[in-house]
Amino acid sequence: MAGLYIHIPFCKKRCMYCDFFSTTLLERRQEYVEAVLKEINARKNEAGEPVRTIYIGGGTPSTLAAADIKRLLDAVGTQDAEEITTELNPGDADETYLSALREAGINRLSIGIQSFHDALLTLIGRRHNAQQAIEAVQKAQQAGFDNVSIDLMYALPTQTPEQWNSDIETALSLNVQHISSYGLMYEEGTVLFNELMNERIKAIDEEIENAMYDTLCERLRQAGFVHYEVSNFALPGMEAKHNSNYWNGTPYVGVGAGAHSYIGETRSWNPDDIDAYIKGERLEVRGERLTETDIYNERIMLGLRTNKGVAREDIRADVRAHIEAGLLREQDGRIIATQKGLHILNRIIEDLMI
């Protein structure tokens, strides 16, 4: 099962925490779509097997007209696709647009909510408010979408545990099928990173951040969600098929400026340059062939992020100390991170890599 990722880098405004490749040059959208269509036609069979999942991400894909999204999907061919996702900003979720997305072939939405508190949304530079976030989910459901994922963020500056608990309960009240949740990372070059360095904001204490994560995991488990990846929770059977490609080592093709691909033992990526991409200068695509060590390390890094873990026989390092410390556990011959271990998962992974 191969996946196809389509990168749409346009945003009406940049969020203060975002370090993904994006641009606010909305006037370039149409010529960019034409360039993506050319790349799709040139590469859609590159993985050597049918495309089963399609994910349109960004940036903000909902800055595109639904008609352009349909053109992209038509170029791919969706006859074999089981899951077709697009990301959506709540501020773009009007009934007409959502219905057009359904008609275009989208069967899954990923809505970037982040918080249901207006003060926090303003603080991180989101362009929607809490009411729009709630209404976006409701309108999506009314338009016929029965596979809706929402994004939430925790450990935001000034965010309290009470606000976080409220966000979780609001999310659950909306009856969505999937929740992705991430602790704020202060990425160098972002507005929030600079605010932190200049001491205009203060990061949440690590102990409070860990408690927020534990609250999230426990509350969603109580609500029937499966915690199938560090930051991802789904009702049974509603796990994101496309994102699971990344963690399972399934081949995928990425089209668009800055998009990454993984086929066989080769990873490649397009330059994150709008002008060069529109001009068709994809010949500068960069790539690397993974070594045996690279493949092993990725198996450890990606596998331990999931609730399936890694087969013990595939781990070359000694895991006994981590098991004795309650950071890892063994189940059915597989090594899986415990809740305690998830707090320091990156450190554990580094210990087990070669």
Phi, psi and omega in degrees: 000116179261155177243156176231126177250133178242118183266123176247104192275003189276139175222145175289329171205152181273136174287152188286348181254353193276130173241014174289156178291118180206168180211153176260012180279072185297338180291349179268001188302313187294316179291331176293316178302318179299321179292321178295320178302319179296318181291321178301313181297330181277336192233359190296340178257011188296327182288345177079012178206163185299146176279115182260337179226142177230133180228123177255112185232183184197206020056198180227094181302333182284004168282346177275149172294147178302328179297325178287323175297320177297319179300319179296315181292322178297323180292324179291314189088115187252013186297332180258358187281129178268330184221125180231107187250144165228146175280150186219131171277134182305330180290348181258004191269071172264161188301317182297316181295316181296318178297322179293325176296318177300314180295331180287342179119357178293129178238005177212137178244141171241108188259122183276086184272307179074313177202156174254023178240121186301320182297321179287322177299318177295319182300322183264003172084022176287150184261006176246168175246177186298318181296321177297324179297313179297314182294329179298317179294315181297318179294322178298317179294320179294332178281356176106004179282121179246015175222090186240128175247144174234150176259137173231150177237145175230174185063033175282152178303134179074352182294134179258158175303326179294319177296319181294316178300319179296319179298317180297314182294321177296317179301315181294327181292342183274355176058046175277164183265345188209141177227125171253135184219133186229138170285141182300130173250131178271094184273133182303136180097348178273162180299315182294326176299314179295322177297321179293314181298327180270008175061031175270343171225165181233135179288148175295142177301144181302322180297319179291319178299316179297321179294322177298317180295317179297320178299315178303309184298315183291316183293319179291325176298316178300328182276003176095008179277145175267126178272086191264350176208156188318313187249011187230136184225138182216150168296151184309128179086356184251018177300146181291115182292318184293311181298328178296334175305317183296317184281338183263358180077021178284141180295144176212149178251134177247126178243152183108161180300129178081358183285146180253151177230153176219111183224126183063237178249024183239134173245135179221164181207145178280148176300141178271069183220109183300313183299313181296321182294314181297327178284355178085020183274052179282354180295343179275010180306136181256155181197175179207146175263125185286137176276172177301322178294317178302314183296318178298311183299322179291324177299319178292310185299314184280319182297318182290347175284344186254164179284355176270340178064209183230139177302132183303323182294342180271353182264121184275340182273165178276119183260001187299319181296322179291325178291316180296330179277357179079019181267331177230157175222158178249132179217122178052040176079011180239148179258123187232142178288138174277173177301318177297320181293329180298334180294330182234037187301321181299322179292320178297314180302316179300322179295328186266348179280161180240000000 
